[in-house]
Amino acid sequence: MFFDDNVTRKPALYLKRLIRHKQFVLLLSIMVGLAAGLAAVILKTSVHYIEAYVRDQANVDAENFYYLILPVLGILITVFFTVYVIKDDISHGVSKILKALSKGESRMKPHFMYSGLVGCSVTSGMGGSVGMEAPILATGAAMGSNFGVWFGQSHRTRMLLIGAGTAGALAAIFKAPIAGVIFAIEVLALEVSAASIIPLLISAVTGPLVSTFMLGKSIEFYFSIQEPFEYRNILFYVVLGIVCGLVSVYFLRTNSRIENAVQKIKSKFWRIMLGGGAVGLLIFLFPPLYGEGYAAMKMILSGNIHDLSNNSLFYNLDENSWAFVGYLGLVLVLKVAAMSLTTGSGGIGGAFAPSLFMGGITGAAFVKVVNLLGFSTLIQSNFILVGMAGLIAGVISAPLTAIFLIAEITGGYALFIPLIVTSSLAYITTRLWEPYSIYTRGFALSGELVTHDRDKSALTL
């Protein structure tokens, strides 16, 4: 049911008749942006407080046994909510958006406006190693879709409102409106004209305004560049781009294999126990795997990379040693496993934040290897940021989104050249082995991908 009852539909249609169509679409884009921004605030706040409570129970120099239990409990609650309350599959939020655009007449069920928020809050807040972007994007898209249905809009306008909701949601999370608009165009493959881009821009600005008003000006990991880009280091950014591409291939293939293996367990109970238990064990041994990973990103961007070993068996490692590089390598490799086990066993979350996390770890490990080998003395923070863009470009097939997201996060374009170089090479390297992104791979394997030419549009009518 898509808000077709007379109580809500008649006032909506009356309002529609009072305003010309183009102006009405702009009004709807403001409403969608406001709703998406509010949803982002609710999810970020709930995940933050749940995660903060858990972390406050631990000592930094000792193991935290909460990590063994909480992921299982979080996934168990989430599965109960989806199976017995929602009674629908709410996983893989961005794929749900793509399906609605390609095969669902741009309609998304009303429960997507809140179900992802609840599921992700419990899953990620209690340790599930996933990001909150996919549920937020699905929430924003569902608001756009259902607002369009509620106000009697055409299929084409609903597509535009889905894009507006997606742009507003992503922009609200990172306070990055340009990245929000580009994501809607690049990943959702919307047809954009001079007229249709205005609603996307309005929603992408409205979402961050709501987020800023309610949460302040700080964003997930704002970083002011301390050292400028040096052209003599361009070769290292080239190598980093290729490395990010290879890591992206590992990400895509490992995620698919582990998710499929976990979902072959027929019993939901044992799937939760085994999958959630494995996630808990991984987090117990490697605490940076907890949740979405933004706390870890803040640590390494602030120069406190050794804090990644807090609450673990590796607390006494010297951060400038090969042993610590090995620790970073294990965190990098196991993040995909933790994410896939979480989603495969029933948790709700996405791959956007894990991609950023793995990109940051890749950049940090790359710098430490280069410095330990004596090839150069590289600036760690710059390579962490560029590495984050590289993984987004490879895993999500969104190089433009990656470039502008990191540029907006850093408050300027001082790293624009290395961002372009690394993101482009990461994208090209990944596509040599994996032609599809993490969002379109499932459609391609099931034969539902309409066209393989993403430049014309990944999914079309």
C-alpha positions, 0 to 999 in steps of 0.5 A: 500500500503506497499512501493511497488512502483518502485521508492522506491522498485528497489533501495532497492532490488538492495541494498539487492543483494549487501549484504549477508542476515544475514549482511543485516538484521543487517543493517536493524536493525540499520536503524530501531533503528535509526528511532525508536529513532528519533520517540521517540525524536519527541514524547517526545519533542512535548508532553513536550512542549505542557504540559509545556506551559499549566503548565506555565499558572497556579499558584501552589496554585490555581485551573487551569481552563485550565484543564477543557477545554484542554482534550476535545479539545485535544481529539476532534482534535485527533478524527478529525485527525484519522477519516478524515485524517488517516481514520483508527483506531490507538488506542491500539498500542501494540494490533495492533502489536500483531495482525500484528504478529498473523494474519497480516503476520507481515505487518502494514500499513505505516501510523502507522509510524507517525499517533500514534505520531501525535495523542498521541502528541495532546492527552497527551500534552493537558491533556489526561491521557495516556502514549506515550509508546504504540504509540511509540512502534507501530511506531517502529514496523511499521517502522520495518514491512515496512522496511522489506516489502520495502527491500523484506524481508520474513515474518519471518524476518519482525517479527524480524524487528517488534521486533527490532523496538519495542525494539528500541522504548522502549529503546529510551524512557527510555534509557534502552536497556535491558528492550527494548529487554526483552519487545520484547521477553516477551510481543510480544512472539517472538521466539528468537535464538542466531542469531535472538537476535542480531538484537534486541540488535543492535536496542535496543542500537541504539535507546537510542544512538539517544535519548541521542545524541538529548536529552542528558543523562537525562531520564524520571525519573532517580533516584540514590538510596540513601539508600540500600535495607535492608533485614529486610524490605523484608516482607513489599516488599512481602505485597507490591507485593500482594497490587500491584497485587490487584491494577492491577486487579482493573486496568484491570477490571475498564479499560475494563468496562469504555472503553466499557461504553463510546464506547456504546455512538453512537454519536462521538460528545457526546462521545468526549464531555462527555468523554473528559469533565469527564477527564477535571473535574478529572484533574481539581480536581486532577492535577496529572492525567494530561497527562502521569504522569511523572512530578508527578513521578519526584515530588515524587521521588525527595521527593516533594510529597506534590507538587502533590496537586499543582493547586488543592483544596487540596493544604493545606493538610499536607503530613504526615496526613491521609487526604493526604493518602486519597488524594493519594488513590483518585489519584490512583483510579481515574487514571484508570478512566481518562485513560479509559475515554481518550482512550474510547472517542477517544484519543490516548495513552497507559497504560504503563505510567499510570501503572508506575504512579499508581505503584509509587502512590501505593508505596508512599501510602503504605509507608505512611500507614506503617509509620503512623501506626508506624510499621516501618520507611520505605524509600519512594523512594525505595518503589515507584520504586518497586511499579512501577515495581509491576504494570508493572508486573501485568497489562502488564504481564511483570515481567522481563521487570519491573525488568530490567526497574527499575534496569536500571532507577536507574543506578544499581541493588541495589534493585534487590531482592525487585524488583524480590519479588514484581514483581513476587508476583504482577504477580502471584496475578493478574493472579489469577483473570485476566489470560490475560494482558491489551494487550491480554485481548481483543484478548481473549474475542473476541476468537482471542487468539491462545493459553493461554500458554504465556510461549510458546507464547501468539500469535503464527502462 
